[in-house]
Amino acid sequence: MNTKKDWFTSWFDTTFYHTLYKDRDDTEARVFMQNITSFLQLEPTTHILDLACGKGRHSVFLNSLGYRVTGADLSENNISFAATFANERLNFEVHDMRNPIIDKYDAIFNLFTSFGYFEDDQEDIIVLQNIKNGLKKNGIAVIDFLNVFDVQKHLVKNEVKSIDGIDFFIHRKIENGFIVKEIKFTADGEKHSFFERVKYLDIEKFISYFKKAGLKINHTFGNYNLSKFDKETSNRLIFVVS
């Protein structure tokens, strides 16, 4: 059984994680990338860091739009997969976002709720400080998180997904300040149990984080079409900060 401390290390690095999410639709991700890069009027020379890039789906699409992109993720398996798409303007590296960002970037994107994993608030603030320090002068960062009120309102507590002959039993709950997804299944004659866990961060909490990290909020959006954030109706909470 994996521990709470390293859930993202163990689960993200398994083949089962990729099996569970293999049919994820990339359409929304592409729409978001087109909308946000257009809104920010990013020049073709822009160098973007996709921080916590997963298997690189956002990185690859951003690169196809003409940008130079570096994708960084803690999971070696994710980076090994993503690296198959690398080219002279697209590269990938293993990196823990709690560690300082060595190079300087025109833009840093942290997408699809790749934030709020840690027990200690200070670790999340360190991530934001690393993002600030990794930006060039006049650089911008995009933080794409879920709207916790929308999640709470539409929480599906129990679900079974059958994929590639594996029945994934999923239980969702909100407890101790975290949104938790428990995932249990049997594969290769062995029982497995993992979980995903992100902090219940509302807009007020983010504002306090940004203040402590020395980041300024420039824009706030509520979905991938960049509509105004509304606590009651938005499904995302997206910040542009600098």
C-alpha positions in Angstrom: 0.0 0.0 0.0 1.4 3.4 -0.9 1.6 6.1 1.7 -0.2 9.5 1.5 3.1 11.2 1.3 4.1 9.8 -2.0 0.8 9.0 -3.7 1.6 11.0 -6.8 5.0 9.3 -7.2 3.7 5.8 -7.0 0.3 6.1 -8.8 1.4 8.4 -11.7 4.3 6.0 -12.5 2.2 2.9 -12.9 0.8 1.5 -16.2 -2.6 1.3 -14.5 -2.8 5.1 -14.2 -2.4 5.4 -18.0 -4.9 2.6 -18.5 -7.6 4.3 -16.4 -7.2 7.6 -18.3 -6.4 6.3 -21.8 -9.6 7.5 -23.3 -9.3 11.1 -22.0 -10.5 13.5 -24.6 -7.9 16.0 -25.6 -10.3 18.4 -27.3 -10.8 20.6 -24.3 -7.0 20.8 -23.7 -6.5 22.0 -27.3 -9.2 24.6 -27.1 -7.8 25.9 -23.8 -4.2 26.1 -25.2 -5.5 27.9 -28.3 -7.6 30.3 -26.3 -5.0 31.1 -23.6 -2.0 31.6 -26.0 -4.2 33.9 -28.2 -5.4 35.9 -25.2 -1.9 36.3 -23.8 -0.7 37.2 -27.3 2.4 35.0 -26.9 5.1 35.7 -29.5 6.3 32.7 -31.7 9.7 33.1 -29.9 8.1 32.3 -26.5 9.7 29.6 -24.5 7.0 27.8 -22.3 7.6 25.5 -19.4 4.8 23.0 -19.0 5.3 22.2 -15.3 3.9 18.8 -14.2 3.3 18.0 -17.9 2.2 14.3 -17.4 2.6 12.5 -20.7 3.0 15.7 -22.5 -0.3 16.3 -24.2 -0.3 20.0 -23.6 3.4 20.3 -24.4 3.0 18.6 -27.7 0.0 20.8 -28.8 1.7 24.0 -27.6 4.7 23.0 -29.7 2.5 22.4 -32.7 1.3 26.0 -32.4 4.9 27.1 -33.0 6.2 27.6 -29.4 9.4 26.3 -27.9 8.3 24.1 -25.1 10.0 22.3 -22.2 7.8 19.7 -20.4 8.8 18.8 -16.8 7.3 16.0 -14.6 8.2 14.0 -11.6 7.2 10.7 -13.2 10.1 9.0 -15.1 7.5 6.9 -17.0 5.6 10.0 -18.1 8.8 11.7 -19.3 9.9 8.5 -21.1 6.6 8.4 -23.0 6.5 12.2 -23.7 10.2 12.1 -24.9 9.1 10.1 -28.0 7.5 13.4 -29.3 10.6 15.5 -28.7 12.2 17.7 -31.4 14.5 20.6 -31.6 11.9 22.9 -30.1 10.3 20.4 -27.7 12.1 18.6 -24.9 11.2 16.9 -21.7 12.9 16.5 -18.3 12.3 14.8 -14.9 11.7 17.5 -12.3 10.0 17.8 -8.9 8.2 21.2 -8.9 9.2 21.7 -5.3 12.8 22.1 -6.5 14.0 25.4 -8.0 13.5 26.0 -11.7 17.0 26.5 -13.1 16.3 28.1 -16.4 14.2 31.2 -17.0 11.0 31.1 -19.2 8.7 33.5 -20.9 5.7 31.6 -19.6 5.1 28.8 -17.2 2.0 26.7 -17.4 0.7 24.4 -14.6 -2.3 22.7 -16.1 -5.2 20.3 -15.4 -5.1 20.5 -11.6 -1.4 19.7 -11.2 -1.2 21.6 -8.0 -2.2 21.3 -4.3 -0.8 17.8 -3.8 1.0 18.4 -0.6 0.0 18.2 3.0 1.9 21.3 4.1 0.7 24.6 2.7 4.3 25.8 2.6 5.2 23.2 0.0 2.5 24.6 -2.3 3.8 28.1 -1.7 7.3 26.9 -2.5 6.0 25.7 -5.9 4.6 29.1 -6.6 7.8 30.8 -5.5 9.7 28.5 -7.9 7.4 29.5 -10.7 7.9 33.2 -9.9 11.7 32.7 -9.8 11.6 30.7 -13.1 10.0 33.6 -15.1 11.9 36.0 -17.2 11.2 39.7 -16.7 7.6 40.4 -17.8 7.0 36.6 -17.9 3.6 35.2 -17.0 2.3 32.0 -15.4 -1.0 30.1 -15.9 -2.4 28.0 -13.0 -5.3 25.8 -14.1 -7.2 24.3 -11.1 -10.6 22.9 -10.6 -13.5 24.9 -9.0 -13.8 23.1 -5.6 -17.4 24.3 -5.2 -18.4 22.7 -8.5 -16.6 19.5 -7.5 -18.5 19.4 -4.2 -21.8 20.1 -5.8 -21.5 17.4 -8.5 -19.4 14.8 -6.6 -20.0 11.2 -7.8 -19.2 9.2 -4.7 -19.0 5.8 -6.3 -18.3 4.6 -9.8 -17.0 1.6 -11.7 -15.0 1.9 -14.9 -14.1 -1.2 -16.9 -11.1 -0.7 -19.2 -9.0 -3.3 -20.9 -10.5 -6.1 -18.8 -9.8 -4.2 -15.5 -12.7 -3.1 -13.2 -11.6 0.1 -11.5 -13.7 0.8 -8.4 -13.6 4.5 -7.7 -14.7 6.2 -4.5 -14.7 10.0 -4.1 -14.9 12.1 -1.0 -13.9 15.4 0.6 -12.1 15.1 3.9 -9.6 16.9 6.0 -9.3 19.7 3.5 -8.6 17.4 0.5 -10.6 16.1 -2.5 -9.8 12.4 -2.5 -10.3 9.7 -5.2 -9.7 6.2 -4.0 -9.1 3.6 -6.8 -9.2 -0.1 -6.2 -8.9 -2.9 -8.7 -7.5 -6.4 -9.3 -5.0 -7.0 -12.1 -2.6 -9.9 -12.8 -4.1 -11.8 -9.9 -3.1 -9.0 -7.4 -5.3 -6.5 -5.6 -4.2 -2.9 -6.0 -5.2 0.3 -4.1 -4.2 3.8 -5.0 -5.6 7.3 -4.5 -5.4 10.8 -5.9 -5.6 13.7 -3.6 -5.6 17.4 -4.2 -6.2 20.2 -1.7 -9.6 21.8 -1.4 -8.4 25.3 -2.6 -11.0 28.0 -3.1 -10.2 31.4 -4.6 -9.5 33.0 -1.2 -6.9 30.4 -0.4 -5.2 30.9 -3.7 -5.1 34.6 -3.2 -3.4 34.1 0.1 -0.9 31.7 -1.5 -0.1 34.1 -4.3 0.4 36.9 -1.8 2.9 34.8 0.2 4.7 33.8 -3.0 5.0 37.4 -4.3 2.8 36.8 -7.3 0.2 39.2 -8.7 -3.1 38.0 -10.2 -3.6 39.6 -13.6 -6.7 37.6 -14.8 -9.1 34.9 -13.5 -11.2 32.6 -15.6 -13.8 30.0 -15.0 -13.5 27.6 -17.9 -11.4 26.8 -21.0 -13.3 29.3 -23.1 -11.9 32.0 -20.7 -15.3 33.0 -19.4 -15.4 35.0 -16.1 -15.0 32.9 -13.0 -18.3 32.3 -11.1 -18.1 30.3 -7.9 -21.5 28.7 -8.5 -21.3 27.9 -12.2 -17.7 27.6 -13.3 -16.0 24.2 -13.6 -12.4 25.5 -13.5 -10.5 28.2 -11.6 -7.8 29.5 -13.9 -5.3 32.3 -12.9 -2.9 34.3 -15.0 -0.2 35.6 -12.6 3.1 37.4 -12.7 
